[in-house]
Amino acid sequence: MGIPPKAERRAAQVLRGVEAALGRLLARAGAEVPAETAGDPTMHQVLMTVLRRRATLDWLIDRHSDGRTRPRTRRVLWWALAEGLFLDGLPVPVIVDTAVEDIKAISRGEASFVNALLRRLLSPGREAVLAAVREQSPPWVQLDLGRPLYEAWSARLSPSALAALAGLLQSPAPLVVRRRQGAAGGAATPAGLEAMPAVDWAPSAELYRCLDAGAFFASPAWQAQAFYVQDPSTLLAPALLAVRPGERVADLCSAPGGKAVVLSEALGGSGVLFCVDRSGVRLARVRENLVSVGTVHTLVADARELPPEVAALDAILLDVPCSNTGVVRRRPDVRWHFTAAGRDELAATQAAILAAAASRLRPGGRMVYSTCSLEPQENHDQVAAFLRATPGFVLEDERQLDPDSGHDGAYAARLVRRR
């Protein structure tokens, strides 16, 4: 029996969507998954598979070609190999024919190359192909990590710990929501949610794993803003800051606003919260999340050059720009964009933000420095360098969370100004 034309058309549609999304995502670090891809579950699954398995896909392509495959052709091959080796939605003939027809519109010569390469790679069957990857490829390919990230992690992790981390990062991150304090319409737990055990760093937070996103996001409780999508790791920094009602507080790198929501709840309608971010577009998302909170002031500014009114603060949250290596499950492109030079450039920015923020804290005030990175250079080493350079500050507490099945990775340190 032949493949229904509808299935072939759908395969072509998914290929076009994934290829276009990859072109945008890989053009620059930090790009977000396009909305049209995120809204199509099949397309999203293929896209995330390519991003997670790119080392394997590239190794196979380069091993069976001269390594000079054009970017667009390579993206089509990524789609085809991801479908054929890691997913179960399409038979091999449909995968090959769809890829060939797509490339044929550009170059018949390249279409012949794609046809021959895919038939050579997919005809032995996925088990045989993936066994060859395990037996013959370099270690970073076997773990599906970019080589710079593999080198950074292998320098400080044992082989077994690195393999366990890489394996965990192949799984999708959980969708977790938190019940907001004092929100209207949140008495009943909506359909699609399953209560999670409390986390020890924020034991009072009511957390739920979302098992049916469609049901939950259609619920009155979500529409009433009684819940907020929030990974448990993001509660570490606000918990360490321990904001109290009536305080002057600043969240100096506040977008997209998840931690600012927690801080505003802790203030309980008194005091003041400055939400600062250098991106006006991203700061608009913070305003949306805090629209009903009257104690919040949003300011477009660089955290290294703060406006004068952001001063004499009781508490500062610094969730600084970082390499994002603790959230690779949500941002699989980090595997390929990470470099040691980029990490060190970020560390210099982080140091400048720390120094600028320190001068805005009143004596006796506290500051929490946080990242979603796993890199010591951005975390403990950064804080240690700040303490050596800044008399009058002491480290009261710090914690590194490694990713696990229930949450992402994160780091936070509480610094107190003694004088």
SETOR-368732 format. One record per residue (C-alpha): chain; residue in one letter; residue number from 1; x, y, z. Coordinates in nm, 3 decimals. Layout:
REC c r   k      px      py      pz
REC A a NUM       X       Y       Z
...
***
This chain:
REC c r   k      px      py      pz
REC A m   1   0.000   0.000   0.000
REC A g   2   0.134   0.344  -0.092
REC A i   3   0.179   0.635   0.143
REC A p   4  -0.131   0.862   0.151
REC A p   5  -0.067   1.196  -0.023
REC A k   6  -0.187   1.372   0.292
REC A a   7   0.098   1.215   0.492
REC A e   8   0.350   1.321   0.230
REC A r   9   0.219   1.677   0.232
REC A r  10   0.236   1.686   0.612
REC A a  11   0.596   1.559   0.605
REC A a  12   0.688   1.837   0.361
REC A q  13   0.515   2.095   0.581
REC A v  14   0.706   1.980   0.891
REC A l  15   1.035   1.980   0.700
REC A r  16   0.981   2.337   0.579
REC A g  17   0.889   2.457   0.928
REC A v  18   1.181   2.285   1.098
REC A e  19   1.432   2.397   0.835
REC A a  20   1.321   2.761   0.865
REC A a  21   1.322   2.749   1.247
REC A l  22   1.671   2.601   1.253
REC A g  23   1.796   2.874   1.025
REC A r  24   1.673   3.140   1.269
REC A l  25   1.767   2.960   1.590
REC A l  26   2.126   2.883   1.492
REC A a  27   2.193   3.225   1.344
REC A r  28   2.249   3.373   1.689
REC A a  29   2.277   3.259   2.049
REC A g  30   1.971   3.319   2.263
REC A a  31   1.713   3.314   1.984
REC A e  32   1.377   3.179   2.097
REC A v  33   1.190   2.891   1.935
REC A p  34   0.959   3.050   1.675
REC A a  35   0.598   3.065   1.791
REC A e  36   0.466   2.879   1.487
REC A t  37   0.699   2.586   1.565
REC A a  38   0.624   2.582   1.938
REC A g  39   0.252   2.569   1.854
REC A d  40   0.285   2.257   1.638
REC A p  41   0.368   1.954   1.861
REC A t  42   0.506   1.742   1.576
REC A m  43   0.721   2.022   1.440
REC A h  44   0.842   2.111   1.789
REC A q  45   0.938   1.750   1.863
REC A v  46   1.143   1.721   1.545
REC A l  47   1.309   2.059   1.604
REC A m  48   1.409   1.971   1.961
REC A t  49   1.537   1.631   1.848
REC A v  50   1.764   1.797   1.591
REC A l  51   1.893   2.044   1.850
REC A r  52   1.959   1.768   2.103
REC A r  53   2.119   1.527   1.854
REC A r  54   2.311   1.764   1.632
REC A a  55   2.653   1.619   1.716
REC A t  56   2.545   1.273   1.603
REC A l  57   2.374   1.408   1.292
REC A d  58   2.676   1.616   1.189
REC A w  59   2.917   1.330   1.248
REC A l  60   2.713   1.102   1.022
REC A i  61   2.678   1.364   0.750
REC A d  62   3.047   1.458   0.751
REC A r  63   3.160   1.095   0.762
REC A h  64   2.971   1.020   0.442
REC A s  65   3.042   1.341   0.254
REC A d  66   3.326   1.583   0.195
REC A g  67   3.215   1.795   0.492
REC A r  68   3.128   2.092   0.271
REC A t  69   2.751   2.051   0.275
REC A r  70   2.571   2.382   0.229
REC A p  71   2.388   2.510   0.541
REC A r  72   2.039   2.471   0.400
REC A t  73   2.111   2.123   0.267
REC A r  74   2.257   2.028   0.603
REC A r  75   1.943   2.145   0.780
REC A v  76   1.730   1.925   0.551
REC A l  77   1.960   1.632   0.625
REC A w  78   1.927   1.700   0.999
REC A w  79   1.549   1.676   0.964
REC A a  80   1.568   1.354   0.764
REC A l  81   1.816   1.181   0.994
REC A a  82   1.631   1.291   1.308
REC A e  83   1.311   1.144   1.165
REC A g  84   1.482   0.824   1.055
REC A l  85   1.704   0.756   1.356
REC A f  86   1.527   0.901   1.660
REC A l  87   1.156   0.936   1.579
REC A d  88   0.887   0.695   1.463
REC A g  89   0.645   0.905   1.263
REC A l  90   0.754   0.842   0.904
REC A p  91   0.873   0.545   0.695
REC A v  92   1.217   0.580   0.537
REC A p  93   1.089   0.613   0.175
REC A v  94   0.876   0.914   0.272
REC A i  95   1.168   1.073   0.458
REC A v  96   1.403   1.033   0.162
REC A d  97   1.152   1.144  -0.101
REC A t  98   1.047   1.450   0.101
REC A a  99   1.406   1.563   0.153
REC A v 100   1.497   1.506  -0.212
REC A e 101   1.197   1.698  -0.343
REC A d 102   1.275   1.989  -0.112
REC A i 103   1.636   2.015  -0.228
REC A k 104   1.546   1.956  -0.593
REC A a 105   1.382   2.298  -0.602
REC A i 106   1.729   2.449  -0.548
REC A s 107   1.968   2.208  -0.714
REC A r 108   1.913   1.877  -0.890
REC A g 109   2.276   1.791  -0.831
REC A e 110   2.241   1.835  -0.456
REC A a 111   1.915   1.642  -0.466
REC A s 112   2.103   1.342  -0.609
REC A f 113   2.363   1.377  -0.332
REC A v 114   2.090   1.391  -0.065
REC A n 115   1.914   1.087  -0.213
REC A a 116   2.233   0.878  -0.216
REC A l 117   2.347   0.990   0.130
REC A l 118   2.016   0.923   0.303
REC A r 119   1.971   0.583   0.141
REC A r 120   2.325   0.488   0.244
REC A l 121   2.271   0.604   0.603
REC A l 122   1.917   0.485   0.667
REC A s 123   1.908   0.153   0.481
REC A p 124   2.105  -0.044   0.750
REC A g 125   1.842   0.044   1.012
REC A r 126   1.866   0.277   1.310
REC A e 127   2.015   0.024   1.553
REC A a 128   2.309  -0.048   1.325
REC A v 129   2.370   0.320   1.251
REC A l 130   2.355   0.425   1.616
REC A a 131   2.579   0.135   1.718
REC A a 132   2.842   0.269   1.476
REC A v 133   2.810   0.612   1.638
REC A r 134   2.869   0.462   1.983
REC A e 135   3.166   0.256   1.869
REC A q 136   3.345   0.493   1.630
REC A s 137   3.265   0.856   1.709
REC A p 138   3.456   1.091   1.946
REC A p 139   3.332   1.110   2.308
REC A w 140   3.153   1.446   2.267
REC A v 141   2.956   1.302   1.975
REC A q 142   2.860   0.995   2.179
REC A l 143   2.721   1.232   2.446
REC A d 144   2.570   1.471   2.187
REC A l 145   2.751   1.773   2.326
REC A g 146   2.935   2.047   2.145
REC A r 147   3.308   1.991   2.177
REC A p 148   3.375   2.312   2.380
REC A l 149   3.101   2.221   2.628
REC A y 150   3.228   1.864   2.652
REC A e 151   3.579   1.990   2.721
REC A a 152   3.458   2.229   2.992
REC A w 153   3.256   1.962   3.167
REC A s 154   3.501   1.674   3.127
REC A a 155   3.770   1.887   3.294
REC A r 156   3.578   1.882   3.624
REC A l 157   3.335   1.588   3.608
REC A s 158   3.410   1.218   3.624
REC A p 159   3.323   1.016   3.311
REC A s 160   3.026   0.858   3.486
REC A a 161   2.895   1.191   3.617
REC A l 162   2.933   1.349   3.274
REC A a 163   2.753   1.060   3.105
REC A a 164   2.469   1.084   3.358
REC A l 165   2.436   1.461   3.305
REC A a 166   2.441   1.429   2.925
REC A g 167   2.180   1.153   2.942
REC A l 168   1.951   1.362   3.161
REC A l 169   1.979   1.656   2.923
REC A q 170   1.839   1.444   2.639
REC A s 171   1.503   1.429   2.817
REC A p 172   1.245   1.710   2.792
REC A a 173   1.232   1.950   3.087
REC A p 174   0.921   1.919   3.303
REC A l 175   0.648   2.184   3.275
REC A v 176   0.601   2.306   3.632
REC A v 177   0.361   2.572   3.760
REC A r 178   0.340   2.748   4.096
REC A r 179   0.025   2.865   4.269
REC A r 180   0.063   3.240   4.322
REC A q 181   0.021   3.377   4.673
REC A g 182  -0.297   3.575   4.724
REC A a 183  -0.419   3.537   4.365
REC A a 184  -0.794   3.534   4.304
REC A g 185  -0.958   3.229   4.151
REC A g 186  -0.693   2.987   4.271
REC A a 187  -0.874   2.791   4.540
REC A a 188  -0.943   2.485   4.325
REC A t 189  -0.661   2.302   4.150
REC A p 190  -0.746   2.294   3.778
REC A a 191  -0.746   1.983   3.564
REC A g 192  -0.416   1.877   3.411
REC A l 193  -0.203   1.938   3.720
REC A e 194  -0.035   1.694   3.959
REC A a 195   0.098   1.815   4.295
REC A m 196   0.475   1.791   4.336
REC A p 197   0.669   1.738   4.660
REC A a 198   0.790   2.060   4.821
REC A v 199   1.148   2.165   4.743
REC A d 200   1.370   2.224   5.045
REC A w 201   1.491   2.567   4.930
REC A a 202   1.132   2.699   4.899
REC A p 203   0.919   2.466   5.115
REC A s 204   0.610   2.690   5.119
REC A a 205   0.578   2.705   4.739
REC A e 206   0.286   2.503   4.597
REC A l 207   0.424   2.338   4.285
REC A y 208   0.248   2.125   4.026
REC A r 209   0.367   1.926   3.729
REC A c 210   0.154   2.003   3.425
REC A l 211   0.041   1.676   3.266
REC A d 212  -0.223   1.819   3.031
REC A a 213  -0.116   2.162   2.907
REC A g 214  -0.428   2.209   2.694
REC A a 215  -0.664   2.156   2.988
REC A f 216  -0.459   2.367   3.225
REC A f 217  -0.408   2.670   3.000
REC A a 218  -0.780   2.670   2.919
REC A s 219  -0.877   2.672   3.289
REC A p 220  -1.031   2.973   3.468
REC A a 221  -0.751   2.954   3.726
REC A w 222  -0.487   3.017   3.459
REC A q 223  -0.692   3.295   3.303
REC A a 224  -0.723   3.456   3.649
REC A q 225  -0.342   3.447   3.688
REC A a 226  -0.372   3.222   3.992
REC A f 227  -0.076   3.016   3.864
REC A y 228   0.260   3.099   3.711
REC A v 229   0.481   2.875   3.496
REC A q 230   0.795   2.847   3.706
REC A d 231   1.066   2.586   3.731
REC A p 232   1.148   2.507   4.096
REC A s 233   1.512   2.610   4.045
REC A t 234   1.405   2.970   3.981
REC A l 235   1.278   2.993   4.341
REC A l 236   1.625   2.945   4.488
REC A a 237   1.742   3.305   4.449
REC A p 238   1.423   3.473   4.581
REC A a 239   1.421   3.232   4.875
REC A l 240   1.779   3.324   4.967
REC A l 241   1.697   3.695   4.940
REC A a 242   1.407   3.652   5.187
REC A v 243   1.231   3.981   5.113
REC A r 244   1.011   4.127   5.389
REC A p 245   0.713   4.367   5.363
REC A g 246   0.807   4.734   5.361
REC A e 247   1.158   4.691   5.215
REC A r 248   1.317   4.871   4.920
REC A v 249   1.405   4.594   4.676
REC A a 250   1.551   4.581   4.325
REC A d 251   1.554   4.305   4.065
REC A l 252   1.827   4.438   3.838
REC A c 253   1.807   4.190   3.548
REC A s 254   1.438   4.123   3.585
REC A a 255   1.304   4.002   3.250
REC A p 256   1.103   3.791   3.189
REC A g 257   0.981   3.846   3.546
REC A g 258   0.938   3.511   3.720
REC A k 259   1.156   3.603   4.014
REC A a 260   1.005   3.954   4.030
REC A v 261   0.662   3.793   4.077
REC A v 262   0.794   3.604   4.381
REC A l 263   0.955   3.919   4.523
REC A s 264   0.636   4.122   4.479
REC A e 265   0.437   3.854   4.660
REC A a 266   0.682   3.864   4.950
REC A l 267   0.644   4.243   4.979
REC A g 268   0.272   4.194   5.034
REC A g 269   0.168   4.529   4.892
REC A s 270   0.408   4.745   5.094
REC A g 271   0.758   4.873   5.025
REC A v 272   0.885   4.914   4.671
REC A l 273   1.024   4.687   4.401
REC A f 274   1.237   4.827   4.118
REC A c 275   1.239   4.597   3.814
REC A v 276   1.527   4.693   3.587
REC A d 277   1.618   4.550   3.248
REC A r 278   1.801   4.697   2.951
REC A s 279   1.547   4.556   2.703
REC A g 280   1.224   4.752   2.684
REC A v 281   1.060   4.467   2.492
REC A r 282   1.150   4.212   2.758
REC A l 283   1.054   4.453   3.035
REC A a 284   0.705   4.473   2.886
REC A r 285   0.665   4.104   2.978
REC A v 286   0.756   4.191   3.336
REC A r 287   0.484   4.459   3.341
REC A e 288   0.230   4.206   3.214
REC A n 289   0.317   3.965   3.493
REC A l 290   0.296   4.237   3.758
REC A v 291   0.007   4.442   3.622
REC A s 292  -0.195   4.420   3.945
REC A v 293   0.094   4.507   4.179
REC A g 294   0.108   4.872   4.280
REC A t 295   0.447   4.866   4.454
REC A v 296   0.646   4.790   4.137
REC A h 297   0.842   5.038   3.925
REC A t 298   0.984   4.918   3.593
REC A l 299   1.289   5.094   3.453
REC A v 300   1.469   5.042   3.122
REC A a 301   1.838   5.063   3.215
REC A d 302   2.165   4.875   3.205
REC A a 303   2.238   4.715   3.543
REC A r 304   2.594   4.849   3.513
REC A e 305   2.464   5.209   3.488
REC A l 306   2.169   5.233   3.725
REC A p 307   1.949   5.543   3.755
REC A p 308   1.991   5.744   4.078
REC A e 309   1.655   5.647   4.229
REC A v 310   1.767   5.284   4.253
REC A a 311   1.964   5.337   4.575
REC A a 312   1.961   5.283   4.953
REC A l 313   1.823   4.936   4.890
REC A d 314   1.751   4.675   5.153
REC A a 315   1.773   4.385   4.911
REC A i 316   1.896   4.331   4.554
REC A l 317   1.843   4.034   4.326
REC A l 318   2.102   3.993   4.051
REC A d 319   1.994   3.717   3.814
REC A v 320   2.272   3.800   3.572
REC A p 321   2.316   3.707   3.203
REC A c 322   2.492   3.372   3.188
REC A s 323   2.585   3.078   2.967
REC A n 324   2.257   2.894   3.048
REC A t 325   2.428   2.558   3.088
REC A g 326   2.186   2.468   3.368
REC A v 327   1.886   2.494   3.135
REC A v 328   2.012   2.299   2.834
REC A r 329   1.693   2.089   2.829
REC A r 330   1.493   2.405   2.759
REC A r 331   1.765   2.567   2.549
REC A p 332   1.933   2.281   2.359
REC A d 333   2.103   2.532   2.128
REC A v 334   2.331   2.611   2.426
REC A r 335   2.514   2.285   2.350
REC A w 336   2.636   2.432   2.023
REC A h 337   2.676   2.801   2.111
REC A f 338   2.879   2.751   2.429
REC A t 339   3.249   2.843   2.415
REC A a 340   3.503   2.907   2.688
REC A a 341   3.568   3.253   2.541
REC A g 342   3.196   3.334   2.548
REC A r 343   3.170   3.214   2.908
REC A d 344   3.464   3.434   3.009
REC A e 345   3.311   3.734   2.832
REC A l 346   2.990   3.679   3.026
REC A a 347   3.190   3.650   3.348
REC A a 348   3.337   3.997   3.286
REC A t 349   2.985   4.138   3.239
REC A q 350   2.869   3.965   3.555
REC A a 351   3.158   4.114   3.753
REC A a 352   3.070   4.464   3.630
REC A i 353   2.704   4.419   3.729
REC A l 354   2.804   4.294   4.074
REC A a 355   3.032   4.593   4.131
REC A a 356   2.766   4.842   4.020
REC A a 357   2.495   4.685   4.233
REC A a 358   2.708   4.674   4.547
REC A s 359   2.719   5.053   4.566
REC A r 360   2.337   5.076   4.572
REC A l 361   2.295   4.857   4.880
REC A r 362   2.258   5.021   5.221
REC A p 363   2.482   4.903   5.508
REC A g 364   2.325   4.590   5.650
REC A g 365   2.150   4.518   5.321
REC A r 366   2.178   4.191   5.132
REC A m 367   2.227   4.095   4.771
REC A v 368   2.167   3.761   4.601
REC A y 369   2.375   3.685   4.294
REC A s 370   2.229   3.410   4.078
REC A t 371   2.267   3.233   3.743
REC A c 372   2.119   2.935   3.560
REC A s 373   2.473   2.821   3.481
REC A l 374   2.668   2.517   3.601
REC A e 375   3.006   2.680   3.538
REC A p 376   3.224   2.761   3.844
REC A q 377   3.371   3.061   3.661
REC A e 378   3.026   3.222   3.659
REC A n 379   2.924   3.107   4.007
REC A h 380   3.145   3.041   4.310
REC A d 381   3.460   3.175   4.145
REC A q 382   3.277   3.494   4.047
REC A v 383   3.152   3.551   4.401
REC A a 384   3.495   3.478   4.548
REC A a 385   3.656   3.735   4.318
REC A f 386   3.394   3.994   4.416
REC A l 387   3.459   3.938   4.787
REC A r 388   3.835   3.978   4.739
REC A a 389   3.780   4.306   4.554
REC A t 390   3.502   4.451   4.771
REC A p 391   3.576   4.507   5.141
REC A g 392   3.274   4.516   5.368
REC A f 393   3.082   4.230   5.204
REC A v 394   3.056   3.876   5.339
REC A l 395   2.915   3.556   5.195
REC A e 396   2.633   3.425   5.414
REC A d 397   2.507   3.137   5.203
REC A e 398   2.540   2.981   4.858
REC A r 399   2.399   2.683   4.678
REC A q 400   2.445   2.508   4.346
REC A l 401   2.152   2.308   4.209
REC A d 402   2.236   2.053   3.944
REC A p 403   1.963   1.959   3.696
REC A d 404   1.753   1.656   3.782
REC A s 405   1.425   1.505   3.667
REC A g 406   1.223   1.766   3.858
REC A h 407   1.407   2.091   3.800
REC A d 408   1.677   2.280   3.608
REC A g 409   2.022   2.381   3.728
REC A a 410   2.084   2.708   3.912
REC A y 411   2.326   2.886   4.146
REC A a 412   2.262   3.153   4.409
REC A a 413   2.477   3.326   4.672
REC A r 414   2.364   3.570   4.943
REC A l 415   2.606   3.854   5.011
REC A v 416   2.562   4.096   5.303
REC A r 417   2.706   4.447   5.325
REC A r 418   2.849   4.488   5.674
REC A r 419   2.954   4.851   5.629
***
